[in-house]
Amino acid sequence: MATVPRSGRQLHLAAHGYEADIASVGATLRTLTFEGRDLVVPFEADEVRPAYRGATLAPWPNRIVDGRYRFRGVEHQLPLTEPARGQALHGLLAWTEFEDRLVLDDRVVLAAVIEPQTGYPFRVEVEVEYRLDANGLEQTVTARNLGADAAPWGTGPHPYLVAGPSRGSSSESSVDAWTLSLPASEVLTVTPDRLSPVAVEPVTEHPEWDFRTARRIDDVFIDHAFTGLARTDGSAEVRLTTDDGSGVAISFDERCPWVQVHTADTPETASTHRLGLAVEPMTCPPGAFTSGTDLVVLEPGAVHAASWRIRAL
């Protein structure tokens, strides 16, 4: 009997110079290339996915502080899946096996059901579609409330974008060498120890995180959610480029009013330290289950969809 790789069944897409590998565990984007060039940090099929790399985040992205929230008058306590910080991190589907609903050369649709459980006593079906076309890879996450009660909901992806090889000395990390364009006028500040939300503030008060004018990242540390996004025809785009202007972009519409950006700092592990830039469009900010900010409420039978697109530059 064939052994299933640690990341699950592998679904390969190819079209218009793009290729992608989707792993069934977590409906994960495992690889994405354009004409052989990596657009995201990949990992091996038989590897336990590192650092949520490429995972689909649902029914919430980012963190719920202390794993506690109150919804419709009822208190809930989630398992703390980020024990070092005492937070509930990145939802409930990261390690769930998704089933195939459609498999084509340029499109796959996967699905899983979040069953009622401690801390999230709601039944929600989650469908994840990946589609390649001439404009890159589009991912759409659709939620459908199968239960009799309203359910809180949020979603987003977790790709680590790659603009190109690092430049300069061998000690220079890739992220440091790339130029970031991030059209966000506001940033959500967080506590330094647990990354718990503090306040939304103008980036003019934190110029180190103001990338509205594209500039090199250098040694700036980023692990923050941004909002106040400038859009063209309803779409916001984050761009990551090398010195010659090539690179990668991720775009998303008003259904994602937030984007988390993280420089992937792992100083204790040199092989992954600042290897790529996590750019995570989100339907809601960190702590939305507590604050209610941009939280989607799925009434019984209701459907919610959000999408984003990664393309080569």
Secondary structure, DSSP 8 states (H G I E B T S, - for coil): -----TT--EEEEEETTEEEEEETBTTEEEEEEETTEESB----TTS---TTTT-EEBS--SEEETTEEEETTEEEE---SBTTTTEEESBS-TT-B-EEEEE-SSEEEEEEEE--BTTB---EEEEEEEEEETTEEEEEEEEEE-SSS-EEE--EE--EE--S---SSTTS-HHHHSEEE--EEEEEEE-TTT--EEEEEEGGG-GGG--SS-EE-TT---EEEEEEE--BTTBEEEEEE-TTS-EEEEEE-TT--EEEEE----TT-TTTTT-SEEEEEESS-TTHHHH-TT-EEE-TT-EEEEEEEEEE-
